[in-house]
Amino acid sequence: MPGPRLKLPDLSEPHKYEHRRPRRPVHLPRRLTPPPPRSGPPDLSLFLYAGMVLALILVILAIPYAIGFLFEVVRL
């Protein structure tokens, strides 16, 4: 039993791109009032301070290893 016959598009010539205006989905209600004003950007200074603390901890932990490495290099 042969499958359903599908009509393939004509690909012999390239088609020029045509921009279509975006459409609002039908299931969403239309907005009758303007959108509410946007709030300001969030305060990310907490992340800045947390990053500085983590960098400080990393430096404090790396100093003894760096000093030990320098003694090894000088000893050779």
ABEGO torsion letter per residue (X at the ends): XBBBBBBBBBAABBBBBBBBBBBBBAABBBBABBBBBBBBBBBAAAAAAAAAAAAAAAAAAAAAAAAAAAAAAAAX
